[in-house]
Amino acid sequence: MRRVVAFVLMLAAFVAIAVSMAMNYSFWTAQGVDAATSRVLGAVSIMIDVFKALLPLAIAWAWIERFRLGAGIATLLFMGCLAFSFMSALGFAAWTRGEMGESHAAQTLRYAAAKTDLENVNRQLATVVAVRATPVVLASVERAKQDKRWQTSEQCRDATTGASRTFCAAYGDLQIEVASAVERDKTERLRAKLQSEIDALIKVGARLSGDVQAGILSNFSGMRQTRVQKGLTLLVALVVEGAAGFGLFLASLPLRGVKPSLDVTVERDRSRDVLAKRLASAKSSTRPTRLVRTSDGQLMIE
């Protein structure tokens, strides 16, 4: 079970490291005045992220080996890398949240404008709602052109009789109705376009407050929304850089105390047997020392 937990933590640590690298790389490449400078800054951020991820392991190993100087130097370097990455992540998070706020503000303004335009279009349509459908009106015009009065009046250019004048007046009304029908169709297409745009803006939250997350937390905590936004930005940077900096070290903790595998155990036992045989051989080849008394009564070592 420990190995499973260590494996999952290891995967999560690598994901956190990749996220941290992407955030810091994006932030620093945006700071370059030209393409070459951007690439250099991005490479520096990746290098620092690699040091930040691996130095905790090096510090732990140096401490276990009682190499205090190496552990101290690695600790100082790690603190510098962690501070650099944290500031980079903080800048990236603030930059991203600011862009999101600006984008949402623009969407909200566009939603208000589209809603006003839709209301105006609906009022225009209310004035022409009684007009017949355009194909019907056009068919009526074509039928009127088949009337003999259309020919006798020279297409209503010379309506001299009472019947011709009545016919041409009706034909003029048809032309007005055609124009109204065409304008209505154009207005209906505009209304459909505006409605589709409004629906799309609503889906991305144009009717909601500028920062929904910060707004909810602000209402719940009673703090100002700007302070909540700053706190969320700080939290994102802390979590990402903390996970990226200490992830591999924490992932190795479940493996502490795990019994070695069978091959390692056999090799260790074999080494112990060899050592025991060497000690026994050395002991057997060495004569034991003892104190003996000589003929004159003095003690000596034999």
C-alpha positions in Angstrom: 0.0 0.0 0.0 2.9 2.3 0.8 4.3 1.8 -2.7 0.9 2.6 -4.3 0.6 5.8 -2.3 4.2 6.8 -3.2 3.5 6.1 -6.9 0.3 8.2 -6.9 2.1 11.0 -5.0 5.0 10.8 -7.5 2.6 11.3 -10.4 0.9 14.2 -8.7 4.3 15.8 -8.0 5.3 15.5 -11.7 2.0 17.1 -12.7 2.6 19.9 -10.2 6.1 20.4 -11.5 4.9 20.5 -15.1 2.2 23.1 -14.2 4.7 25.2 -12.3 7.1 25.1 -15.3 4.3 26.1 -17.7 3.1 29.0 -15.5 6.6 30.4 -14.9 7.6 29.9 -18.5 4.6 31.7 -19.8 5.1 34.6 -17.4 8.8 35.1 -18.1 8.6 34.7 -21.9 6.0 37.5 -21.8 8.5 39.7 -20.1 11.1 39.6 -22.9 11.5 42.6 -25.1 12.2 40.4 -28.1 12.1 36.7 -29.1 15.7 35.9 -28.0 15.2 37.5 -24.6 12.0 35.7 -24.1 13.6 32.3 -24.8 16.4 33.0 -22.4 14.1 34.0 -19.6 11.9 30.9 -20.3 15.0 28.7 -20.1 16.1 30.3 -16.8 12.6 29.7 -15.3 12.7 26.0 -16.3 16.2 25.6 -14.9 15.1 27.1 -11.6 12.0 24.8 -11.5 14.2 21.7 -11.9 16.5 22.8 -9.1 13.5 23.6 -6.9 12.0 20.1 -7.5 15.2 18.1 -6.8 17.0 20.1 -4.2 14.8 18.9 -1.2 15.9 15.3 -2.0 19.6 16.4 -2.2 19.2 18.2 1.1 17.7 15.2 2.8 20.5 12.9 1.5 23.2 15.3 2.5 21.7 15.6 6.0 21.6 11.8 6.3 25.2 11.5 5.3 26.1 14.2 7.8 27.4 16.5 5.1 26.2 19.6 6.8 28.0 22.1 4.5 26.4 20.6 1.4 23.0 20.6 3.1 23.3 24.2 4.1 24.4 25.3 0.6 21.5 23.3 -1.0 19.1 24.8 1.5 20.1 28.4 0.6 19.8 27.6 -3.1 16.5 26.0 -2.7 15.1 29.0 -0.8 16.2 31.2 -3.6 14.6 29.0 -6.3 11.4 28.7 -4.3 11.1 32.4 -3.8 11.8 33.0 -7.6 9.2 30.5 -8.6 6.7 31.8 -6.1 7.0 35.3 -7.4 6.7 34.1 -11.0 3.6 32.0 -10.2 2.1 35.0 -8.3 2.6 37.2 -11.4 1.1 34.6 -13.7 -1.9 34.1 -11.5 -2.5 37.8 -11.1 -2.0 38.3 -14.9 -4.5 35.5 -15.7 -7.1 36.7 -13.3 -6.8 40.3 -14.6 -7.3 39.1 -18.2 -10.3 37.1 -17.1 -11.8 40.1 -15.4 -11.2 42.3 -18.4 -12.7 39.7 -20.7 -15.7 39.3 -18.5 -16.2 43.0 -18.3 -16.2 43.3 -22.1 -18.6 40.4 -22.4 -21.0 42.1 -19.9 -20.9 45.3 -21.9 -21.6 43.5 -25.1 -24.4 41.6 -23.5 -26.1 44.9 -22.3 -25.6 46.4 -25.8 -27.0 43.3 -27.6 -30.0 43.3 -25.2 -30.8 46.9 -26.0 -30.5 46.3 -29.7 -32.9 43.3 -29.4 -35.5 45.4 -27.6 -35.3 48.0 -30.4 -35.6 45.3 -33.1 -38.7 43.8 -31.3 -40.3 47.3 -31.3 -39.6 47.6 -35.0 -41.1 44.2 -35.7 -44.3 45.1 -33.8 -45.1 47.7 -36.4 -44.9 45.3 -39.4 -46.2 42.2 -37.8 -49.4 42.3 -39.9 -47.6 42.1 -43.2 -48.0 38.9 -45.2 -45.1 36.6 -45.9 -42.8 37.9 -48.6 -43.4 35.0 -51.0 -47.2 35.6 -50.7 -46.8 39.3 -51.4 -44.5 38.7 -54.4 -47.0 36.2 -55.8 -49.7 38.8 -55.5 -47.6 41.3 -57.4 -46.9 38.8 -60.2 -50.6 38.1 -60.4 -51.5 41.8 -60.6 -49.1 42.1 -63.6 -51.2 39.5 -65.5 -54.2 41.8 -65.3 -55.1 43.6 -68.6 -55.2 46.9 -66.8 -51.4 46.5 -66.3 -51.0 46.5 -70.0 -53.6 49.2 -70.8 -52.1 51.6 -68.3 -48.6 50.9 -69.6 -47.5 49.3 -66.4 -49.3 52.1 -64.4 -47.3 54.8 -66.1 -50.4 56.1 -67.9 -53.4 55.5 -65.7 -56.1 57.7 -67.3 -59.3 55.8 -66.7 -60.9 55.3 -63.3 -60.4 51.5 -63.4 -56.7 52.0 -64.3 -56.2 54.4 -61.5 -57.9 52.0 -59.0 -55.8 49.1 -60.2 -52.6 51.1 -60.0 -53.4 52.4 -56.6 -53.8 48.7 -55.5 -50.6 47.8 -57.2 -48.8 50.6 -55.4 -50.1 49.2 -52.1 -48.6 45.9 -53.1 -45.2 47.4 -53.7 -45.4 49.1 -50.2 -46.3 45.7 -48.7 -43.3 44.0 -50.6 -40.9 46.6 -49.1 -42.4 46.1 -45.7 -42.1 42.3 -46.0 -38.5 42.5 -47.1 -37.7 44.9 -44.2 -39.4 42.6 -41.8 -37.4 39.6 -43.0 -34.2 41.6 -42.6 -35.2 42.6 -39.1 -36.1 39.1 -38.1 -32.7 37.8 -39.3 -31.1 40.5 -37.2 -33.3 39.5 -34.2 -32.2 35.9 -34.5 -28.6 36.9 -34.7 -28.9 39.1 -31.6 -30.7 36.4 -29.7 -28.0 33.8 -30.6 -25.3 36.2 -29.4 -27.1 36.9 -26.2 -27.5 33.2 -25.5 -23.8 32.6 -26.2 -22.9 35.5 -23.8 -25.2 34.1 -21.1 -23.5 30.7 -21.3 -20.1 32.2 -20.5 -21.6 34.1 -17.5 -22.1 37.6 -18.9 -25.1 38.2 -16.6 -23.1 37.2 -13.5 -20.8 39.4 -11.5 -17.3 40.1 -12.7 -15.7 37.3 -10.6 -18.2 34.7 -9.4 -15.8 32.8 -7.2 -14.5 36.0 -5.5 -18.1 37.3 -5.2 -19.3 34.2 -3.4 -16.4 34.1 -1.0 -16.8 37.9 -0.4 -20.4 37.5 0.5 -19.7 34.5 2.7 -16.7 36.0 4.6 -17.7 39.7 4.6 -14.4 40.8 3.1 -14.1 43.1 0.2 -14.0 41.4 -3.2 -10.7 42.9 -4.2 -9.1 41.5 -1.0 -10.6 38.1 -1.7 -9.2 38.2 -5.3 -5.8 38.9 -4.0 -6.1 36.1 -1.5 -7.1 33.6 -4.2 -4.2 34.7 -6.4 -1.8 34.2 -3.5 -3.4 30.8 -2.7 -2.9 29.5 -6.2 0.7 30.5 -6.3 1.4 28.9 -2.8 -0.3 25.6 -3.6 1.3 25.1 -7.1 4.8 26.1 -6.0 4.5 24.2 -2.7 3.4 21.0 -4.5 6.1 21.5 -7.2 8.9 22.2 -4.6 8.1 19.5 -2.0 6.2 17.0 -4.1 9.0 14.6 -4.9 10.3 14.8 -1.3 6.9 14.1 0.2 6.3 11.3 -2.3 9.4 9.5 -1.1 8.3 9.5 2.6 5.9 6.5 2.3 8.9 4.4 1.2 10.8 5.0 4.4 10.7 1.8 6.5 9.7 -0.4 3.7 11.4 -3.8 3.9 14.0 -4.4 1.1 13.2 -6.9 -1.7 14.3 -10.5 -1.5 17.4 -10.0 -3.7 18.6 -7.3 -1.4 18.0 -9.4 1.7 19.8 -12.4 0.2 22.8 -10.2 -0.7 22.9 -8.6 2.7 22.8 -12.0 4.4 25.5 -13.3 2.2 27.7 -10.3 3.1 27.1 -11.0 6.7 28.1 -14.7 6.3 31.4 -13.7 4.5 32.2 -11.2 7.3 31.5 -13.8 10.0 33.8 -16.3 8.3 36.6 -13.8 8.0 36.3 -12.9 11.7 36.3 -16.5 12.7 39.4 -17.2 10.5 41.2 -14.3 12.1 40.4 -15.4 15.6 41.6 -19.0 14.9 44.9 -17.8 13.5 45.7 -15.7 16.5 47.0 -17.5 19.6 45.3 -16.5 22.8 47.3 -14.5 25.3 47.8 -15.6 29.0 49.7 -14.8 32.1 52.2 -17.5 33.3 54.5 -17.5 36.3 58.2 -18.2 35.8 60.5 -20.3 38.0 61.6 -17.2 39.9 58.0 -16.3 40.7 57.5 -13.4 38.2 54.5 -13.1 35.9 54.9 -12.9 32.1 52.6 -12.7 29.1 52.7 -15.7 26.8 
